Amino acid sequence: MVIISPFLERDMNHEEVIWNTAVVIGNHDNIIGIHRKADIPYFSKPSLKYLLQC
């Protein structure tokens, strides 16, 4: 069994870059893979602003 968890990730070196990231976690708590893409899902501006402040 694996867990696939998507989240928005801010680039540590270039703070203006935001990645739409998914991580795959295996059944031994190991990270099997990470996939980043620059295409951000649609959010209204107020909700995206809130998400990026967290």
C-alpha positions in Angstrom: 0.0 0.0 0.0 1.2 3.5 -0.8 -0.1 7.0 0.0 -0.1 9.7 -2.6 -0.3 13.2 -1.2 -0.5 16.3 -3.4 0.4 19.8 -2.0 1.6 23.2 -3.1 5.3 23.8 -2.5 7.2 27.1 -2.6 10.7 26.8 -4.1 13.3 27.4 -1.4 15.8 29.1 -3.8 13.2 31.1 -5.8 10.3 32.1 -3.6 8.2 33.3 -6.5 8.1 29.8 -7.9 5.3 27.5 -6.6 5.2 23.8 -7.5 2.2 21.6 -7.7 3.9 18.6 -5.9 2.9 15.0 -5.2 4.8 12.7 -3.0 4.4 8.9 -2.9 5.0 7.3 0.5 5.6 3.6 0.9 4.3 1.2 3.5 7.7 1.4 5.4 7.4 5.2 5.7 9.9 5.7 2.9 9.5 8.3 0.1 9.2 6.3 -3.1 9.0 9.4 -5.4 8.3 13.1 -5.7 6.8 14.7 -8.8 6.8 18.5 -9.3 5.0 20.4 -12.0 4.5 24.2 -12.4 0.9 23.9 -13.5 -1.1 25.1 -10.4 -4.7 24.0 -10.1 -7.3 26.8 -10.3 -8.1 28.6 -7.1 -9.8 31.9 -6.6 -7.4 34.6 -5.6 -8.5 34.8 -1.9 -8.2 31.1 -1.3 -4.8 30.8 -3.1 -3.5 33.7 -1.0 -4.6 32.0 2.2 -3.0 28.6 1.1 0.3 30.2 0.4 0.5 32.0 3.7 0.3 28.7 5.6 
